[in-house]
Amino acid sequence: MGSGIHLGIFKEGVMEESILCIHTHHPPTFSRSDTPTTSPSSLKMHVIELFSFSASTALLGDPSLATPTLQYFRNIEGCLDVRYGYVIEQLEKNRFMIVITWKTYEHFEQSLKGVDYNSFISSLRTSLPSSLEIQVSLLEEDPTEMLSAPVTDLSVVDVEPGTSDEAVKAVFQHMDESRHKVKAVNDPTAKYPTKIVYGPIKNSSEPQCLLLCGWSSREKHREYVKKATGVNEEELDVKKIITVVKDLHIRHAALKSA
């Protein structure tokens, strides 16, 4: 069980949809046939890819070694923005993440088909090639505000099989209410935390959602958890509070613009 619970805002309404593609700490499962059931070309979307792997000793010692990787994405047609940073949590502090904003979903798909894509993957400055993971998620709102915050929470929620979309939405509404109560009492004028953006992870074999929230610091998120639940993040049993959640994987990063 990942520690902690995510507190933030979910706003209902008609929004532009976003796609977030995450490469994290498990072996890649993405294939070019793993496309959303709803055609991305028929929707207005923001396409965001998060590329993550365990950094090599050389990369940890010399951050400039990441430059070719960052430039690789910047040079691809349709790339709008690149952000990067290391995971804050101690257990994954050597995990390097790159967040790419694409003009369209089709541009993201084309990036996977580049003639030099496989050689690029094999040249990554990683301590363990299998540490690379690819996930694709449809988000209901533009995540730019969350990604540009001092600290971004990028959490993966394992959802109980058979859970309806309405039940999942209710989970994030509950988080919204909890965050509002804490913020109203303690930080009524603060910019952070931001609202939550979330969506299903499309290429997972199990039902999962990705959620993002911007925070002023990792410590502030811990404070909100304690004030909202009465227990420390590490002691929190999310399944007892939110029954549709099977597990919650918490990860934070301070992302910089490349």
C-alpha positions as CSV (number, residue, x, y, z in Angstrom):
1,M,0.0,0.0,0.0
2,G,1.3,3.4,-0.9
3,S,1.4,5.7,2.0
4,G,-0.9,8.8,2.4
5,I,-4.0,10.1,0.8
6,H,-4.3,12.8,-1.8
7,L,-6.2,16.0,-0.9
8,G,-7.2,18.5,-3.6
9,I,-9.9,20.0,-5.7
10,F,-11.9,18.4,-8.5
11,K,-14.1,20.8,-10.4
12,E,-17.0,19.4,-12.4
13,G,-17.9,20.8,-15.8
14,V,-17.1,20.6,-19.4
15,M,-13.4,20.8,-19.7
16,E,-10.8,20.1,-22.3
17,E,-9.5,16.6,-21.9
18,S,-5.9,15.8,-21.3
19,I,-3.7,12.8,-21.8
20,L,-0.9,12.0,-19.5
21,C,1.5,9.3,-20.4
22,I,3.7,8.1,-17.5
23,H,6.8,6.0,-17.7
24,T,7.5,4.9,-14.1
25,H,9.1,2.1,-12.1
26,H,7.7,-1.1,-13.7
27,P,8.6,-2.8,-17.0
28,P,7.0,-1.1,-20.0
29,T,3.5,-2.4,-20.9
30,F,2.6,0.1,-23.6
31,S,2.2,-1.1,-27.2
32,R,1.1,0.9,-30.2
33,S,-2.2,-1.0,-30.2
34,D,-3.0,0.3,-26.7
35,T,-5.0,3.3,-27.7
36,P,-8.0,4.9,-25.9
37,T,-11.4,3.6,-26.7
38,T,-12.5,7.2,-27.5
39,S,-10.6,8.6,-30.5
40,P,-8.2,11.3,-29.3
41,S,-8.6,13.1,-32.6
42,S,-12.3,13.6,-31.8
43,L,-11.6,15.4,-28.6
44,K,-9.8,18.6,-27.6
45,M,-6.9,17.4,-25.5
46,H,-3.6,18.3,-23.8
47,V,-1.2,15.4,-24.3
48,I,1.3,15.0,-21.6
49,E,3.9,12.2,-21.3
50,L,5.9,11.5,-18.1
51,F,9.1,9.6,-18.8
52,S,10.6,8.0,-15.7
53,F,13.5,5.6,-14.9
54,S,16.1,4.9,-12.2
55,A,19.1,7.2,-12.9
56,S,22.5,5.8,-13.4
57,T,25.4,6.7,-11.0
58,A,26.9,8.8,-13.8
59,L,23.6,10.8,-14.3
60,L,23.2,11.3,-10.6
61,G,26.7,12.8,-10.5
62,D,26.5,14.9,-13.6
63,P,23.0,16.3,-14.3
64,S,24.2,17.6,-17.7
65,L,24.1,14.0,-19.0
66,A,20.3,14.4,-19.1
67,T,20.6,17.1,-21.7
68,P,20.6,14.8,-24.8
69,T,17.5,13.0,-23.5
70,L,15.7,16.3,-22.9
71,Q,16.7,17.6,-26.4
72,Y,15.6,14.4,-28.0
73,F,12.0,15.1,-27.0
74,R,12.3,18.8,-27.7
75,N,13.3,18.1,-31.3
76,I,10.4,15.9,-32.1
77,E,7.6,17.5,-34.1
78,G,4.6,18.4,-31.9
79,C,6.6,18.7,-28.6
80,L,5.4,21.8,-26.9
81,D,7.1,21.6,-23.5
82,V,9.6,19.5,-21.5
83,R,9.9,19.4,-17.7
84,Y,12.1,17.2,-15.6
85,G,13.0,16.4,-12.0
86,Y,13.7,13.7,-9.4
87,V,11.2,11.9,-7.2
88,I,11.2,13.4,-3.7
89,E,10.3,10.3,-1.7
90,Q,13.3,8.7,-0.1
91,L,12.7,5.2,-1.5
92,E,12.7,6.5,-5.1
93,K,15.0,9.5,-4.8
94,N,17.1,8.3,-7.7
95,R,14.1,8.2,-10.1
96,F,14.4,10.7,-12.9
97,M,11.3,11.9,-14.5
98,I,10.7,13.9,-17.7
99,V,7.3,15.4,-18.5
100,I,6.6,16.1,-22.2
101,T,3.6,18.2,-23.5
102,W,2.5,17.2,-27.0
103,K,0.4,19.2,-29.4
104,T,-1.8,16.3,-30.1
105,Y,-2.2,12.6,-29.2
106,E,-1.2,11.7,-32.7
107,H,2.1,13.5,-32.2
108,F,2.7,11.4,-29.2
109,E,1.9,8.2,-31.2
110,Q,4.3,9.3,-33.9
111,S,7.1,9.8,-31.4
112,L,6.9,6.1,-30.6
113,K,7.3,5.2,-34.3
114,G,10.4,7.3,-34.9
115,V,13.2,5.4,-36.6
116,D,15.6,6.3,-33.7
117,Y,13.2,5.6,-30.9
118,N,14.5,2.2,-30.0
119,S,18.1,3.4,-30.0
120,F,17.1,6.4,-27.9
121,I,15.5,4.0,-25.3
122,S,18.7,1.9,-25.2
123,S,20.9,4.9,-24.7
124,L,19.0,6.2,-21.5
125,R,21.2,6.9,-18.5
126,T,19.5,4.3,-16.4
127,S,20.8,2.0,-13.7
128,L,18.2,-0.6,-14.6
129,P,16.6,-0.7,-18.1
130,S,13.5,-2.5,-16.7
131,S,12.9,0.5,-14.5
132,L,11.2,2.3,-17.4
133,E,7.4,2.2,-17.4
134,I,4.9,3.6,-19.9
135,Q,1.3,4.6,-18.9
136,V,-1.3,6.6,-20.8
137,S,-4.1,8.4,-19.0
138,L,-7.0,10.6,-20.2
139,L,-7.3,13.6,-17.9
140,E,-10.4,15.8,-17.7
141,E,-8.5,19.1,-17.3
142,D,-5.3,20.8,-18.4
143,P,-2.6,19.8,-15.9
144,T,-0.2,22.7,-16.6
145,E,-0.9,24.4,-13.3
146,M,-0.2,21.2,-11.4
147,L,3.0,20.5,-13.2
148,S,4.3,24.0,-12.8
149,A,3.8,24.1,-9.0
150,P,6.8,24.0,-6.7
151,V,6.0,20.3,-6.0
152,T,3.7,18.1,-8.1
153,D,1.9,15.0,-6.7
154,L,1.6,12.3,-9.4
155,S,-0.3,9.5,-7.7
156,V,-1.6,6.3,-9.3
157,V,-4.8,4.9,-7.8
158,D,-5.6,1.2,-8.2
159,V,-9.4,1.0,-8.4
160,E,-11.4,-2.0,-7.4
161,P,-12.6,-3.9,-10.5
162,G,-16.2,-3.1,-11.5
163,T,-16.1,0.4,-10.0
164,S,-18.3,2.8,-12.0
165,D,-17.1,6.2,-13.3
166,E,-19.6,7.9,-11.0
167,A,-18.0,6.2,-7.9
168,V,-14.6,7.2,-9.0
169,K,-15.7,10.8,-9.5
170,A,-17.2,10.7,-6.0
171,V,-13.8,9.7,-4.6
172,F,-12.2,12.9,-6.0
173,Q,-15.2,15.0,-4.9
174,H,-14.6,13.6,-1.4
175,M,-10.9,14.6,-1.6
176,D,-12.0,18.0,-2.8
177,E,-14.3,18.6,0.2
178,S,-11.5,17.4,2.6
179,R,-9.0,19.8,1.0
180,H,-11.5,22.7,1.1
181,K,-12.1,22.2,4.8
182,V,-8.4,22.2,5.7
183,K,-7.6,25.1,3.4
184,A,-10.4,27.3,4.7
185,V,-9.2,27.0,8.2
186,N,-5.4,27.0,7.8
187,D,-4.5,28.5,4.4
188,P,-7.5,30.5,3.1
189,T,-5.4,32.7,0.8
190,A,-2.8,30.2,-0.3
191,K,-2.2,29.4,-4.0
192,Y,-1.6,25.8,-3.2
193,P,-2.8,23.1,-3.2
194,T,-4.3,23.3,-6.7
195,K,-7.3,21.4,-7.8
196,I,-7.0,17.7,-8.7
197,V,-7.0,16.5,-12.3
198,Y,-7.5,12.8,-12.9
199,G,-8.3,10.2,-15.5
200,P,-8.1,6.5,-16.2
201,I,-4.8,4.9,-17.2
202,K,-5.6,3.4,-20.6
203,N,-2.8,0.9,-21.1
204,S,-3.0,-0.8,-17.6
205,S,-4.1,-4.4,-17.4
206,E,-5.9,-3.4,-14.1
207,P,-8.3,-0.5,-13.5
208,Q,-6.1,2.5,-12.5
209,C,-6.4,6.2,-12.4
210,L,-3.8,8.9,-12.4
211,L,-4.3,12.0,-10.4
212,L,-2.2,15.2,-10.2
213,C,-2.1,18.1,-7.7
214,G,0.2,21.0,-7.2
215,W,1.6,21.7,-3.8
216,S,3.9,24.3,-2.2
217,S,5.9,21.5,-0.7
218,R,5.9,17.8,0.2
219,E,5.6,18.7,3.8
220,K,2.5,20.7,3.2
221,H,0.8,17.7,1.7
222,R,1.6,15.7,4.8
223,E,0.2,18.5,7.0
224,Y,-3.1,18.4,5.1
225,V,-3.3,14.6,5.4
226,K,-2.8,14.9,9.2
227,K,-5.3,17.7,9.6
228,A,-8.0,16.1,7.4
229,T,-7.7,12.5,8.8
230,G,-6.2,12.9,12.3
231,V,-3.4,10.4,11.5
232,N,0.1,10.6,9.9
233,E,0.3,9.8,6.3
234,E,2.3,6.6,6.9
235,E,-0.4,5.3,9.2
236,L,-3.3,6.0,6.9
237,D,-5.3,3.0,5.6
238,V,-6.8,4.5,2.4
239,K,-8.9,1.4,1.8
240,K,-10.8,1.9,5.0
241,I,-11.7,5.5,4.0
242,I,-12.3,5.0,0.3
243,T,-13.7,1.6,-0.4
244,V,-13.4,1.8,-4.2
245,V,-9.6,2.3,-3.9
246,K,-7.6,-0.9,-3.9
247,D,-4.2,0.8,-3.5
248,L,-2.7,4.2,-3.7
249,H,0.9,4.9,-5.0
250,I,2.1,8.3,-4.0
251,R,5.0,10.1,-5.8
252,H,6.0,13.8,-5.7
253,A,8.6,15.7,-7.8
254,A,9.8,19.3,-8.1
255,L,9.7,19.7,-11.9
256,K,11.8,22.3,-13.8
257,S,11.4,23.6,-17.3
258,A,14.1,22.2,-19.6
